[in-house]
Amino acid sequence: MFFDQVLQRSTSSFVSCSIAVHNMQRNLYVLPRGRRVDSHGNESVEEVDMMAVYEEFDKVCVAHKLGEVQTKPVTRKYAFELPGIPASAEYLKVAYSYSSKTTREFGPNGGKVICI
């Protein structure tokens, strides 16, 4: 809920107002690795596809009790300075309810994801 003041033109004075936004969603973008990494940090020859990324992130959703999520592969451009992130790549877009009770940050915890 947002609170602010707006100008009432008929009286030329400011009045308080509030706005409620319903059905808002959080969006995460999951960047897959090029190749799978084992628990020791060694890169294998197995390439990572979107289905493998989805399966790995589904485990994160269950652990964080996100409930219903919507996913789809999308192409995004990246303009920040983090090393190892390509300028343009295919990500797994994950949308979930803003009212979800999770307050934890997500991070890559498997061998198929570079960053979230």
Secondary structure, DSSP 8 states (H G I E B T S, - for coil): -EEEEEEETTTTEEEEEEE---S-EEEEEEEE-SEEE-TTS-EEEEE--HHHHHHHHHHHHHHHT--SEEEEEEEEE--S--TT--SEEEEEEEEEETT----------SSSEEE-
